[in-house]
Amino acid sequence: MNKKKEKIIIFDTTLRDGEQAPGASLSSEQKIEIAYQLENLGVDVIEAGFPIASPDDFQAVSKISGKIKNSTVCGLARCLKDDIESASKAVSKAKKGRVHIFLATSGIHIKYKFHKAEDEILSLVKRATRMARKLCPDIEFSPEDATRTSKDFLFRVIETAIKEGAGTINIPDTVGYSYPLEIYELISDIVNNVPNINKAVLSIHCHDDLGMAVANSLSSVLAGVRQVHCTVNGLGERAGNASLEEVVMAIKTRRDVFKNMQTGINSREIFRTSRLVSSLTGFLVPPNKAIVGRNAFAHESGIHQDAVLKRRSTYEIMNPKDVGIQKSSIILGKHSGRHALENRLRKLTGIKNLKCTTAMFKKFKALADKKKEVFDEDLITLIEETRPKPVTYELLSLQVNTGTDVEPIALVRIRHNKKVKQAESSGDGPVDACYKAVDKIAGVKAKLLDYKLEAVPRGKDAQGRVRVEIRARNKNSIGRSSSTDILESSVKAYLEAINRVV
């Protein structure tokens, strides 16, 4: 018989700890918008702010409390009377409200912040928790800097808070100091040494100063924690907090490790939530960010692309659709192989049995060496470039001397009937100079009827696609070409038009 699934409560503090990241300040309306999306995501507890911090923060928590129906709305407070009263009042409209109180317990904090003895700290914990419990039925207590607190003292603090009515005990790794094995042992020691720990939900709050916030959070879950504090995109003070999307997807993906554990998160809303938070805070998601980064489900290596096209699970441990991303990305670049190129060309042309010719593959590789990424628009242009064309004059090289207040002079070298010819000419601009040099070599007097240049597709390394129309020998002719060098594409397009004439 399968064991009953244990729920890991997801406590999101994007609107409180996440907003404390320098530069991430949010208005009340923006906070409400994010809160709605967090509710859609299935977050169990939304820490909406620190009500005593400012009138706007109080209003934000109060408004969110009145609008959110499914998630618990939480307000943060220090172990001070005014803080607790403000937080309890701010969440009073909530269908499910919580007051989260905290007090530093580590030796360094007690000595330099409070100048108090341990017994005085215990008295503060007792009074504050008791007061908060009278004002709000759902109380969470955090011994700040718990991972640097003496264990014996930490056990006494936790026992006192539970005794006075705290239903959740949160263990903060406030400065991101711990590591997975150490924090596993700490949680295990709390479970085994706090007499009344079974009367509270044990929680964890990890910062990422040493890059281990998610690892520490997951290690804590394995040790007995059943609530995890996290933020969308790992936003937070200094190096940030444990990333919600990473915690959730690790539990979902590694079912062999997190046996009989699950979250209530609708993972298909993860990507949408990530982009909303990024947009409103102005904090961009790094391309290599796990789960939600642009490259999280992208492949450029030819070996990887070939394998993924045959079976996605060869190089992907998650289905991108599970986090709200429509599909994996096969990024065409200099590391890509023929299989990936053929696959993309088939999709673009609709020709199911299309084979990538050697000429096409060589042109693709040459272009990929010049650009970081080859886009679909580039491939369409390459298809046009590799179609059979009349070739009488072929460009070998060109040099142009131009600048402000300098008459452009172009030197063009062309192959014609296995012979190399060159000519030099000046013009009204660098393109005009090149065209006049071509006319000298070809012996064709052409009139330029139309010239169009567009970028294909975007970015500084985009190709320049040129279309020219000329009239020569009493007929019109069109030529097209593209290159990352605008002059090169201009001359090649002009030569194609001339080749059609001659």
Steps between C-alpha positions, in 0.01 A plus 500: 500500500633845410566736784295817517673792333654754739448860398794737501354845572635770269538831683575773246672815625555674166289796613693537825854362491512513120402867501785569741745440216647845424311650206207257514249731667139435398187713522185372672333436163800305374503295818131417454564392141778267611290370792221400260751310288651332807151382588458366143835326544366322807725656764382396849618808690566846354714722721360826369729744680627656822200715607684718754769589245293766322139613442519365145617160623213489749250590228644238266468222758151617597379518137646160414336354812162618375546360148677164537267211580694175466846580637586599856607866513782574742647820647847522659567653842785537743437393861373848577151602604448757220630259235275217611192720523569647155552157340190347661289797392637484143402132459168531685301502174659180378295184470813331633741741673835444667739712706866410462715625790877479519778564750876455456646223717861455389779607735624768262153655465420483873830666584511775238130564423330456832768504771285251690547168678346176369237496775384848395467379142291206619271740688455708184411187301248398763326839525497569126367158401232510768391848391496409130299184568229705671468725194528235225433124513782413257847593628838420345818561698853536359817498712701727269850378413407156632782322320756700701313463829617272781295182463407469865373856505323455169314196636382702801383789279303268271342316795395832655345632178299182445387498862366856461301420187726505189359248251795528263869518590718636222878444504676782313845465350497880504844561352522192278774356719403134520551207264276198427648243740525752783143620459373142474662426834358819653143416398545142621627627835200734534261211426674280755563754778203740515238319715191665346621526139218268387252778585636731228583491129875526449608747231823616333611838360830495309704778344735449207820674611705186432277380217343222707153633588308244294729212597467592867121528472470158338737345753277642774194339341674163511576559868138574595410854392150529352490869402751676275546877473592603147466777243426513129826510300692477831449874553606636838751687713867479399538180291130418536289219643425141410339502156137382506514348154814300580368366831165400350641335188771317694234340720285421196784368284689297761214283622754229574649724770198697624283191536135560586557876501325756283418869483170663406668711232353508148839479333364604160462851644868522598632664182216754488560591866874532444455741211242709689731545800793578271296758309366682807823500702731573206725208600581308182509121509852380406502285183658210689254516793372153587139422403402846367812632324498544122754218464342260751345289222724611212757288315774616261752216506457274200539186713231620743268615222519169316420307819217731612336483158506120528385492864453810715591329829858438385592853603189633673396381846180709491235561239501875422119494485499408871629847585294687243752509215346382173797299374875453506716722282744367246740793467683498170857621539855400419475185715186372328499194277340399173211315669381811687533714186304251290229482764459879503507524119225239475281699736565822307439355153243232580709248301508189721781320317719808453872430515755761591739535210872531555487851352222602738681354802823677409320831459323443832827431681665806345210718614494340847868587543410865449187501719420370849166360386351422159130584485223368275515815291870430439418148385237624256764729355749212482245292312468781248879530482552129420238477227654466151576841351663619178863566587712691253664751731596388852619734773839411647574803713438869544673784680345838566667814628237737638432741784371845587602758237677223303395396151433123514731288284428130443732226372305195382643161395277268297543158337373478139555199273770368736681832481535748783426860414505810715400862469505811713243776505376790708137582568245700693517239779672168568224297332495725194880475474482119511227487236697725262805274544284197413366678192857556379583130531173370353488757224133546574345839544227435755251741648408437862120509528455385859716417801364356826691403812357328807645332806449123531381444763623711797795596716835659430620193310191484277542431131432778255266376226516705181260498206590699190322558173693623198432575134764399251494402131133603481376265771444506874675258733483430874774376728501400868769418750575511870804522720605635837698750287257744338738596216564135418128423479444816292763401242388135485139604442612739224712226340208255504287755319773552239551123460129467417544765230813356337 
